[in-house]
Amino acid sequence: MKVAVFSAKKYDRELLDAANERFDHDLVYFDSRLEPDTAKLAAGFPAVCVFVNDDAGPMVLETLAKTGTKLVATRSTGFNHIDLKAAAALGIKAVRVVDYSPHSVAEFAVGLLLALNRKIHRAYNRTRDGNFELDGLLGFDLHGKCVAVLGTGKIGRVFAKIMVGFGCHVLGYDKYRSEEFEKIGGRYVEPEEIGERADVLSLHLPLTPETHHIIDADRLSYFKRGALLVNTSRGGLIDTEAAIEALKRGQLGGLAIDVYEQEEELFFEDHSSDIIPDDVIQRLVSFPNVILTGHQAFFTREAVGTISATTLASISDFEHGRPLGNEVR
Ligand code: NAD
């Protein structure tokens, strides 16, 4: 099938080409993001393949539908960038990669937490400059602390299991309780108890209208003073300006994020020679107790290999009229 692949980086092309030996789709790569101005590039392509910062909103989908696109396949688990209602109304189906490697993201969240708590990012910079001072690098033992996992789905449960291994008390928050989470040793509690007890909070919720800014000024004011917040899910879960205020007051002891609400304009590109016009992100990176990475939690060999193969398999299923196991509605 002819597939227009948007936001195609070098690694996407290599991995998709390797996986495509089994499928033989006609993959055409575009460097650009899918957005209203670039949607016309997909004219005549029955399938369009996108990534997390592509825009598959109503306007783009309308253009795609007019020019013959019937399937949007996202190379991600999250699908908040696809307007499912508009897609359904236009007769466009959407598929995602339900399950690739929850370990990739959960392990990265643990990495962020360790770096943030033990100030590894600061130590790295100091020792490169010949500064071996320990002042300012004091952390705390994770052993015995309360770690809240918001969203106890696939990634949240792997994260919880690792935290149990560290000797933490793991508290859970989810709309739907998972027996597996409880078997791991997690305990579901009300949001108030998380606020009172959690030394660390890690977000593993999808971004939906219900979860948008789930961490806002009000919620932050109930956090235990000095709590650490880790977000590897979606930037929109946190009201960033409220988090900045909480960091300034010391209410939030540290913030480690792999995702950022306005990341579309910045992430996955080299802006090192540009003046970055986003004052919020500039303020964030000025804090010593903030770590920001550019949406790389999924980026392991295992995960991206599975993402490529699963995406192409879904496109084949669509092409041959087979049931779509990874369809999102
Ligand atoms: P999942 O669907 O297995 O788990 C999500 C959990 O959130 C579910 O248990 C669900 O019941 C719960 N949930 C949904 N809405 C809720 C609400 N309103 N209140 C409480 N709980 C709610 O998903 P997953 O595979 O664990 O992925 C979690 C998120 O991680 C994805 O949605 C995606 O945004 C993000 N992600 C990020 C990266 C990255 O590279 N940074 C990579 C993959 C996924």
Boltz pocket constraint, residues with backbone or C-beta under 6 A from the ligand:
constraints:
  - pocket:
      binder: B
      contacts: [[A, 77], [A, 78], [A, 79], [A, 98], [A, 102], [A, 105], [A, 150], [A, 151], [A, 152], [A, 153], [A, 154], [A, 155], [A, 156], [A, 173], [A, 174], [A, 175], [A, 176], [A, 203], [A, 204], [A, 205], [A, 206], [A, 207], [A, 208], [A, 210], [A, 211], [A, 232], [A, 233], [A, 234], [A, 258], [A, 259], [A, 295], [A, 296], [A, 297], [A, 298], [A, 299]]
      max_distance: 6.0
